Amino acid sequence: MPKSEKVKTVKELKERFFRSAIIVATDYRGLSAREMSELRYRLREAGVDYKVVKNTLARLAAIEAGKEQIESLFSGPVAVAFAFDKDMVKLPKILSEYIRSSGSVLQIKGGMLGNRLLSPGDISILSNLPPRDILISQIIGRMQVPLQALYNVLSAPLREFLTVLQARINQIGGENVTRAS
């Protein structure tokens, strides 16, 4: 590969390393051309770039992008998946589902989330998480519980006062007063 092409490749990889939300390195040894095409198709549908990289060029690009930690994953045949979406569990889910459904020999070597190096076990854990939208709704739901409890605590004295007042009105012989909620 001429030097100008190498410089261009490093620049492209550096840009991908820099922009990606999650990166996953895989060992693709043993995949047939058909299996590799199917995997690339699934990843492309999800907006994920999947690229077979030369280790030395990938190391250079990772260092230039400030992601030196991932450099240790570049040994042997490596293909790297770059996901730019904010839903960081999508890529691990797709890879895990592909491996499970096809019985593929594809191996996940590790990855990077932000500036944190991920082991294959970490990526497996990520693949079992619900999607981003569901996680956000679960967090919002859990945030509502203390607010509802605070509302109940603060409104209890007023409810009790209205109950006592209604009982007194009934005792005196007055009509039922409608409460406004």
C-alpha positions as CSV (number, residue, x, y, z in Angstrom):
1,M,0.0,0.0,0.0
2,P,1.5,3.3,-1.0
3,K,2.3,5.8,1.7
4,S,-0.4,8.3,0.6
5,E,-3.1,5.6,0.9
6,K,-1.8,4.7,4.4
7,V,-2.0,8.3,5.5
8,K,-5.6,8.6,4.1
9,T,-6.6,5.3,5.8
10,V,-5.2,6.5,9.2
11,K,-7.0,9.8,8.8
12,E,-10.3,8.0,8.0
13,L,-9.9,5.7,11.0
14,K,-8.9,8.5,13.3
15,E,-12.1,10.3,12.3
16,R,-14.2,7.2,13.0
17,F,-12.5,6.6,16.3
18,F,-13.1,10.2,17.3
19,R,-16.8,10.3,16.2
20,S,-18.0,6.9,17.4
21,A,-20.0,6.4,20.6
22,I,-19.0,2.7,20.9
23,I,-16.3,0.7,19.1
24,V,-16.2,-3.1,19.0
25,A,-13.2,-5.1,17.7
26,T,-13.8,-8.6,16.4
27,D,-11.8,-11.5,15.2
28,Y,-13.3,-12.6,11.9
29,R,-11.1,-15.6,11.3
30,G,-13.2,-18.5,10.0
31,L,-16.0,-16.5,8.5
32,S,-16.9,-17.3,5.0
33,A,-17.4,-14.5,2.4
34,R,-21.2,-15.1,2.6
35,E,-21.2,-14.8,6.4
36,M,-19.1,-11.7,6.3
37,S,-21.5,-10.1,3.7
38,E,-24.5,-11.0,5.9
39,L,-22.9,-9.5,9.0
40,R,-21.9,-6.3,7.1
41,Y,-25.5,-6.0,5.8
42,R,-27.0,-6.3,9.3
43,L,-24.6,-3.7,10.6
44,R,-25.0,-1.3,7.7
45,E,-28.8,-1.5,8.2
46,A,-28.2,-0.3,11.8
47,G,-25.9,2.6,10.7
48,V,-22.8,0.8,11.9
49,D,-19.5,1.0,9.9
50,Y,-17.7,-2.4,9.9
51,K,-14.1,-2.3,8.6
52,V,-11.3,-4.8,8.4
53,V,-8.2,-2.9,9.5
54,K,-4.5,-3.2,9.4
55,N,-3.3,-3.3,13.0
56,T,-0.4,-0.8,12.7
57,L,-2.7,1.7,10.9
58,A,-5.5,1.2,13.4
59,R,-3.0,1.7,16.3
60,L,-1.8,4.9,14.8
61,A,-5.3,6.2,14.3
62,A,-6.4,5.2,17.8
63,I,-3.4,7.1,19.3
64,E,-4.1,10.2,17.2
65,A,-7.7,10.1,18.2
66,G,-6.8,9.9,21.9
67,K,-8.1,6.3,22.4
68,E,-4.8,4.6,23.2
69,Q,-6.5,2.1,25.5
70,I,-8.0,0.2,22.5
71,E,-4.6,-0.2,20.9
72,S,-4.1,-3.5,22.8
73,L,-7.0,-5.1,20.8
74,F,-5.2,-4.8,17.5
75,S,-3.4,-8.1,17.1
76,G,-4.2,-10.8,14.6
77,P,-7.0,-10.4,12.0
78,V,-9.3,-7.6,13.3
79,A,-12.4,-6.0,12.0
80,V,-13.7,-3.0,13.8
81,A,-17.4,-1.9,14.2
82,F,-18.0,1.8,14.7
83,A,-21.4,2.9,16.0
84,F,-22.1,6.7,15.9
85,D,-25.7,6.4,17.3
86,K,-26.4,7.5,20.9
87,D,-28.0,4.1,21.5
88,M,-24.8,2.3,22.6
89,V,-26.4,-1.1,23.2
90,K,-27.5,-1.5,19.5
91,L,-24.1,-2.6,18.2
92,P,-23.4,-5.2,21.0
93,K,-27.0,-6.5,20.5
94,I,-26.6,-6.9,16.8
95,L,-23.2,-8.7,17.1
96,S,-24.4,-11.0,19.9
97,E,-27.7,-11.8,18.0
98,Y,-25.7,-12.5,14.8
99,I,-23.3,-14.9,16.7
100,R,-26.2,-16.6,18.5
101,S,-28.5,-16.9,15.5
102,S,-26.0,-18.0,12.9
103,G,-23.7,-20.1,15.1
104,S,-20.9,-18.0,13.8
105,V,-17.3,-18.3,14.8
106,L,-17.0,-14.5,15.0
107,Q,-15.3,-13.5,18.3
108,I,-15.6,-10.2,20.1
109,K,-12.2,-9.2,21.2
110,G,-13.3,-6.1,23.2
111,G,-14.2,-2.6,22.6
112,M,-14.4,1.0,23.8
113,L,-17.3,3.1,25.2
114,G,-16.3,6.7,25.4
115,N,-12.8,6.4,26.9
116,R,-13.4,3.2,28.8
117,L,-12.0,-0.1,27.5
118,L,-14.5,-2.9,27.4
119,S,-13.8,-6.6,27.7
120,P,-15.9,-9.2,25.8
121,G,-17.8,-9.8,29.0
122,D,-18.7,-6.0,29.2
123,I,-19.9,-6.1,25.7
124,S,-22.0,-9.2,26.5
125,I,-23.6,-7.3,29.4
126,L,-24.3,-4.3,27.2
127,S,-26.1,-6.6,24.7
128,N,-28.5,-7.7,27.4
129,L,-29.5,-4.1,28.4
130,P,-32.8,-2.7,27.0
131,P,-32.6,0.0,24.3
132,R,-31.8,3.6,25.2
133,D,-35.4,4.8,24.9
134,I,-36.6,2.1,27.3
135,L,-33.8,2.9,29.8
136,I,-34.7,6.6,29.7
137,S,-38.4,5.9,30.4
138,Q,-37.5,3.5,33.3
139,I,-35.3,6.3,34.8
140,I,-38.1,8.8,34.4
141,G,-40.6,6.4,36.0
142,R,-38.3,5.8,38.9
143,M,-37.9,9.6,39.4
144,Q,-41.6,10.0,39.6
145,V,-42.0,7.7,42.6
146,P,-40.3,10.0,45.1
147,L,-42.2,13.0,43.7
148,Q,-45.5,11.1,44.0
149,A,-44.6,10.2,47.6
150,L,-43.7,13.9,48.4
151,Y,-47.0,15.0,46.9
152,N,-48.9,12.4,49.1
153,V,-47.1,13.5,52.2
154,L,-47.7,17.2,51.6
155,S,-51.3,16.8,50.6
156,A,-52.3,14.4,53.5
157,P,-52.9,17.1,56.1
158,L,-55.2,19.0,53.7
159,R,-57.1,15.8,52.9
160,E,-57.4,15.0,56.6
161,F,-58.6,18.6,57.4
162,L,-61.3,18.3,54.7
163,T,-62.4,15.0,56.1
164,V,-62.7,16.5,59.6
165,L,-64.5,19.5,58.2
166,Q,-67.0,17.3,56.3
167,A,-67.6,15.2,59.4
168,R,-68.3,18.4,61.4
169,I,-70.7,19.7,58.7
170,N,-72.5,16.3,58.7
171,Q,-72.7,16.4,62.5
172,I,-74.3,19.8,62.5
173,G,-76.8,18.5,60.0
174,G,-75.6,20.4,57.0
175,E,-75.6,19.0,53.5
176,N,-72.7,17.2,51.9
177,V,-70.2,19.7,50.6
178,T,-68.5,18.8,47.4
179,R,-64.8,18.7,47.6
180,A,-62.7,20.1,44.8
181,S,-59.7,17.9,44.1
